[in-house]
Amino acid sequence: MEINANFIQKNIEQAKKGDQVAFTFLLDFFWNEVYGFMLKRTENETDTEDIVIETFAKAFDKIATYNPEYGFNTWLIAIAKNVHIDLLRKKKSSLFVDLNDENDRQAYFVADDSNSAEDELIIEQNLAQLLQYIKQLKPAYQEVIQMRYFQEMSYQEMADQIDEPLNNIKIKLLRAKKLLAEIIQKK
């Protein structure tokens, strides 16, 4: 099958209607281009994978806003750049503390950053609640969430263990995160 601009546009239109097969086609077709672009910028495979997954999640959430006057790959790369900038801002803000006030400086050096008993209890309760939410997902989605976030496996390790193609794992994790977010928002 020849993949041309018309075929891609048809898949974009189908994706706008919520067609999962079209989403999968677009993800598979454009994944390497967006991944390669971001890998050159980040020089870090883990960050790149996270950015690209977030890019496709945002793109599919906002696909109705896509303007066909521009290339779909250009639109995806613009989203990826913004996701990357957001990631850099988060990293930067977590590295620096504003120490303008003398009192803040003293408090910063004296403060104990270990968790109190109350903090530990809250963390434990939040984790228990999160696990309850995860149990509401289909078993296949529970499995990828468990492997990625609790066992801290790479996408490739997950693909090898489940014996599925790498892109299927990425899509499954993307869908699992979206469904989990919907469950949490409903509560």
N, C-alpha and C positions, 0 to 999 in steps of 0.2 A: 504494500500500500504506500502510495506516495503522499508524503506529508507536505502540504503547501499552505499558503496563507489562508485560503478559503477553508481548508479543513481545520486549521487552528481557530479561525474565527467562529466556525460552527461549534467547536468545543467550548469556546468562551461563552457563547450564547447559551449552550446547554448547561454550563456551570452556573450561569446567572439564574437558571431555573432550578438549581439545586441538584443537578445530575452528578452523582458521585463518580460515575465512570469518566465523565468529562473532567472532573477535578483531578482524578488519578492520572489521566492522560497529560493534563497540563503540568502537573507536578513532575511526572516522569520526563516530559519533553524539555522543560525549562530548568530542572534541578541542577544539572551539571554546569549550565551557563551561570546561574546565580551563585552556585557553590564556588566555582572557579574564580569569579569576580571577587567574592568576599574573602576567599582564602588568600588572595594576593594582598588584600588590605589588612587582614588580621594576623596572618602568618601563624594561625593557631587552629588546628582542625576541630577541636572541641567547641571553641567559640563560634567557628564558622558553621558547624552543624546546627548549633542552637539558633544562630541568627537566621539561617536559611529556613529552618522549621518555623520559626516565629514569622518570617517573611511570608511564607505560604499561608500560614494561619490567618494573618492579617489580610492578605490578598483575597483569600476565599471569603472572609467575613465582609470585605468591602468590594467584592467583585462587581456589584451593581453600579459602583461609581467609576468603573474603568471606562475611559474614553477611547473608542476604537480608532480615533485619529492618530494615536500614538502606538508605538509597538508595545505588545504585551510584555516582552522581555525588558524594555526600558522602564515600564511601570513597575515591574517586579524589582528591578535593580534600585529604583528610587526608594521603594519601600525598604529594601535591604539596607541601604545607606542610612535611612532614618532609624531602623532597628539597631544598627551598629552604633550610631551616635548615642542613642538612648543607653545602650550597654556601657559605652565609655563614660557617660555621665554618671551612671550608677556606680561604676567602679571608682571614678574620681571622687564622688561625694562620700564614699565609704572610706576613702584613704585619708581625708583631711577633716580636721576639726577646727572650727573657728575659735581662736584663743585670744580674741581682742581684749576682753575684760580680765583684769587681774584676778578677780574672784573665780571666774571660769577656769583660769589656768590652774589655780590652787585646787579647785574641786576636781579637775581632770587628773591631776597627779595623785590625789588621795583616794579617789573613788575605786571601789572594788568591783571589777567587772565580772566576777563569778556569779552564777545564778543563786538566788536565795531559794529557800525551801518553797516559798510561794511561787517563784518563777518556775521551778522544776515541776510543781503540781500543775500549773497552767500549761506548760509545754506538754506534759503527759496527757492532760485532758484534751488539748487540741489535737494531738496525734491520734488519740483514741477516736475522736470525732471524725478526723480525716479518714481513718481506716474504715469507719462505718460508711462514709460516703463512697469510698472506693469499692466496698462490697456491693454497692448498688449497681455497679457497672457489669457488663457481660464479662464472663471469665477471660476471654481473650484480651480485653482491655485491662482487666485487673492484672493479668500476667505481665504485660509490657510496662505498666506503671510500677509494679513491684520490682521488675528487673532493672529499670532505669533509675528509679529514685531511692529504692531501699537497698538494692544490691549494687548500685552504682556501676552498672555494666555499660559498655560503649554500645553504639548502635550495631556495630559489626559483631560484637560478642552476642548480642541479642539475636541477630539474624542467624548466626551459627547455631545457637542453642535451640531456637524454635524451628530451624531449617526452613526459613522463608527468605525471599529476596530482601535486600537492604531497604529498598524503597517501600516495600510493604510494611516493614517495621516502622519506618518513619511516618507513614500515613496512619498506621494503627495507633501509634503514640500520639500523633496530632489529634486524631479523633477522640482518643481516650481523655486527653487533657481538656478538649472542648466540652465533652459530655460531663466530665467531673466538675468543670467550672459551672455548667448549667445546674447541676445538682446542688452545688454549694450556694449558688445565687438564689435558688428556690427556697432554701432553708433560711 
